[in-house]
């Protein structure tokens, strides 16, 4: 069965859960009707949408018509509405001492910001999560770019992956570290990485990865975890943002005087 996977999803407090879920499903459906959708959370410190979902699950409260159920032996929750499925996988984003980001997919653990990048990668692996180095604006250049190269040389596939995002403008070239990673056997994930701006919740799942996975939800999630660390011929869907949209978003991010932090 076909699945669409957005591997880089933030949920900020100014997002509305029902709107987020409905828009994510519609975005996925436009790119391939009938596909199950998987959203891999990458939550920053101070945000915990996955805990919100667990609280809703305990009280059996649906979200805008989406019912919730557990997925056996996985840090994931299934949301269902009219035979439509969205799978939410727990995950965190950690800011390292070097000012770089590391994603901890398939992990419901908490991680302290400000630690050495290698120690964070090691801890994610110890917690049986998936450590990912995501591209970020200006963060893979200069001295920090050299740190990324060193991390790729010091680690190995199976313990680490890299990730591109649809928010990297279509006309921008790939950073050189992507070539190094591919030649070393690392897998490259893909997702949206929405910003803490209210309208960005409408962009979740409008780009991501396409995989054929088992129709059984628990089996699909387990297989996804294995395949995210395996370098294969990846298939992606969706379009990158335009340079104009990128500039607009960056200006909005810097001019926004009302932080995206009010409660759900």
Secondary structure, DSSP 4 states (H G I P E B T S, - for coil): -EEEEEEEE---TTS-HHHHHHHHHHHHHHHSTT-EEEEEE-BPTT--HHHHHHHHHHHT--BTTBEEEE-TTSSEEEEEETTEEEEEE-EEEEE-TTS-EEEEET------TTS-HHHHHHHHHHTT-EEEEE--TTTTSHHHHHHHHHHHHHS-TTS-EEEEETTS-TTSPPPHHHHHHHHHT--EEEE----SSGGGGGGTTSSEEEEE--SSHHHHHHHHHHHTTS----EEES-PPPHHHHHHHHHHHHH--S-S-S--
